[in-house]
Amino acid sequence: MRCPFCNSSDDKVLDSRPVDRADVVRRRRACKGCGKRFTTYERLEEMPLMIVKSDGRREPFLRDKLRRGILHACEKRPISIDTIDQLVDAVEYELKDYVMEVPSREIGEKVLKKLHAIDQVAYIRFASVYRNFSDIDSFLSEIKRLKSRKPLRKVSRPGGQLNLKKRNSVILSLN
């Protein structure tokens, strides 16, 4: 940090504390060159994650936009808001590995993979928008692909609880 009085870069931090919000730090400094004191405010500069669309456009990643798309696909389905929020959290967490940019197709594929494990109807709905289905054949083709994967099987549990299982892992419980 350069002293605003003598332009020396040799200073000493006397006090450091967060201001109002936790992302701003106030530092009281003393210049070793001229001895004058000054205050600096430091803020972490966040670089927003940008989504690279299929046509090359870039737009910032918006968690709420992703959540709205998933909510729309899950409309009138037996999927709790908590499950949807967990799905959005998981996708957002996986995006932490990307630096500055992520292709939109990566996000779409991550969502589809997670929706497939939760609800096949929501999966088809999301896929129809994400993959831009143009006619009924597109839907039928995706449904055939979905059916060719290992299907969900119903397993009765004691106590009247019904669990839907896939590859030996419980993915949805209905009481």
Order of alpha helices (4+ residues) and beta strands (2+ residues): beta-beta-beta-beta-beta-alpha-alpha-beta-alpha-alpha-alpha-beta-beta-beta
